Amino acid sequence: MRTGVIVYFVGEIPVGENMDVGAEVKRLQPDADRVEIVSRNAGHFDVADAWWSLTATGMQRIHCMIGEMNAAGGFLLKGMALRLCG
């Protein structure tokens, strides 16, 4: 079963930084086949848009997590993953 992860960022992702959010999420969630980002200034504009993108590409299990930028320029995944479908 293919798994997708939606990361909803609280705050802003710094523009111009070469941060590979998808690779970092896959490191923290190794079962993720695809990662979509929801934030104010990068990625999708809402969770429903990211969910549609994942379901359209064949993801059967979709989790949503909250991400937050830390002071060191990286990010943290907060709380538990919410399973949206599958």
N, C-alpha and C positions, 0 to 999 in steps of 0.2 A: 504494500500500500504506500503510495507516494505521499509525502508530508510537506506542507508549506507552512511558513512562519511569517506572520505579519508583525512588524515591530512599530509600535506607535510611539514616536518620540515626543517627550514633554520638553518644551523649550525649542531652541533652534539648533540645527546642525550647522557648524561654522562653514561658510562657503569658502572654497579655495583650498580646503584641507584635503589631502589625498587619503582619506580614511575609507577603507574598504569595509563598510558595515556588514555586507553580506558574508564576507569571509569570517568576520569576528562572530557573527551570530551562528554560523555553521560550526565554529570552534566551540561555542558555548552550548549549542544544540546540535550534536552530530547527526541526528536523524533527519535534519531538514534537507529536503531536495531542492527547495527554492525559497528565497527570502524576498519579501516586499517591504518597503519602508513607507511609513505614513508620517509626514512632518509638515510644518508650515512652509518651509522653503526648499524641500527636496523630496522626491518620490511622489507617492500618491497623495491626493488631497483628503481622502477619508478612508475609513476601514472598509466600507462597502465596495469602494473602487478596487482596493487591493484584494479583497476577497474574490471579486468577480475575475480579476486577472489570474488568480491562483486556480479557481475552479475551471476557467477556460483553458488552462494549460494542463488539466488532468490531475490536479492534487485532490486526493480523497479525504485526507485528514489535514485540517487547518487549525493552527494555534495562533493566538494573538497575545503579544507580550508588550509591556511598557518599557521603553528605554529612556535613559537620561544621560546627558553628557556630564562627565566629571571634570574636575579642575585640571587634571593632567592631560586633557585632550582626548581621552578614550571615552568609553561609555559603559554604563551598567545596565543590566536587565533587572527590572524591579518586579518583585512579587511572583506569583505563579502564572503559568500559561493558561489562558482561557481557550478551550476547544470550541471552535465555531461550527464545525460540521464533520461528518464522517464517523 
